[in-house]
């Protein structure tokens, strides 16, 4: 049997001011803020994590909120969207829920035979909601992620030949071609999408920074690192991200990929019932807490 990656661990995006981001994802999307910390590479910026109540891998959406970030535009070489799955029996209820609250969305349109609606976050980034028989009645677990590529081939080869994904669907709708790939079990899809760009691709607020796949533990991650090196990828050494260990590499189509370990998880430094309530800093920044708290914009989080 070939080695199959376990699916998605998290998706990380760039946003504008943090308060709008928190309000949207906790109130409109009804996600749990599971961690407030800082960007470990730039500790004057927050790193906010959202997920399900249990902070399951495969539900984690994270943001680097920059107060004065310029607007970005997705384009070829970037992940252009993530989708939450929603059970078909709850889909109409949620559409009504958002409509009643004057939350605008596009659709429903159809993708691979299932309905998809697209909400917009405060930075205009798409938040896709897709019907999914395997999904719960509440949005929170990822249904999939879309990678926008100029040429689908090299990324398909990496995902299929090295990471164990299988092609399960191909469709072209309205000038947009999608190849759908799937790994083990109910893990989220990866859609490889090709269409003519309507903007120059630019990283900025409202765009996805990287997509992280799951490793079950450190040993599994090191095996993936060896396989990726053998396939010619330039992979970073293991980096301690406090809640997981991470390795990063640029996929052939240009999208930044990460592989993150499930352990130790988000309860590593605060109690499971108190996740997200307080600013958590990794040991290397705890000594600078007073400075960091003075620089970061104040944040009101739901209790
Ligand atoms: Zn990451």
Boltz pocket constraint, residues with backbone or C-beta under 6 A from the ligand:
constraints:
  - pocket:
      binder: B
      contacts: [[A, 10], [A, 12], [A, 210], [A, 212], [A, 258]]
      max_distance: 6.0
